[in-house]
Amino acid sequence: MATVGQEFKTGAKCETKGSYTFVRYVDEPQTPAPTSNERDIPLDKGDTFPPIKSQNRAAWWRLTRLT
């Protein structure tokens, strides 16, 4: 089970149901920022961490709350 604060990369399988927040892109540059509705996402156990679709880029996600 993941702990709050742990980070995960686009393409990884979600271990823990919760709310996840965009941290940074996997590659440079770190701009432009994701859209506001892409910054915080809910995921269920077994889901795949998504890319930032508006930019078609991989990202790092941080578990911010267990649900």
C-alpha positions in Angstrom: 0.0 0.0 0.0 1.3 3.5 -0.9 1.7 6.2 1.6 0.7 9.9 1.4 3.5 11.8 -0.2 4.7 8.9 -2.4 5.2 9.7 -6.1 4.4 7.7 -9.2 5.2 8.0 -12.9 2.8 8.0 -15.8 2.3 4.4 -16.9 2.7 2.8 -13.4 -0.2 0.8 -11.9 -1.9 2.5 -9.0 -1.5 0.5 -5.8 -3.8 2.6 -3.5 -7.1 4.3 -4.1 -6.8 8.0 -3.5 -6.4 11.5 -4.8 -3.2 12.3 -6.7 -1.7 15.7 -7.6 0.5 16.6 -10.5 4.1 17.2 -9.3 6.2 17.8 -12.5 6.7 16.5 -16.0 9.1 13.6 -16.5 11.0 15.5 -19.1 12.0 19.2 -19.6 10.7 21.8 -20.1 8.4 22.1 -17.1 6.1 24.4 -19.0 3.3 24.9 -20.0 1.4 23.9 -16.9 -1.4 21.3 -17.0 -4.9 22.5 -17.1 -6.6 23.1 -13.8 -8.8 19.9 -14.1 -5.6 17.8 -14.8 -3.7 18.8 -11.7 -5.7 16.7 -9.2 -7.1 13.3 -10.1 -8.8 10.4 -8.3 -7.5 6.9 -9.1 -8.7 3.5 -8.0 -6.4 0.6 -7.2 -5.3 -1.0 -10.5 -5.8 2.1 -12.6 -2.8 3.4 -14.7 -1.3 6.7 -14.0 -2.2 8.9 -17.0 -0.2 11.4 -19.0 -1.1 15.1 -19.0 -3.4 14.8 -22.1 -3.4 18.5 -22.9 0.3 18.4 -23.4 0.7 14.7 -24.4 3.4 14.3 -21.8 4.3 11.9 -19.0 4.2 13.2 -15.4 5.0 12.4 -11.8 2.0 12.2 -9.5 1.9 12.4 -5.7 -0.6 10.7 -3.4 -2.2 13.5 -1.4 -5.2 11.7 0.2 -6.4 8.2 0.7 -10.0 7.5 -0.2 
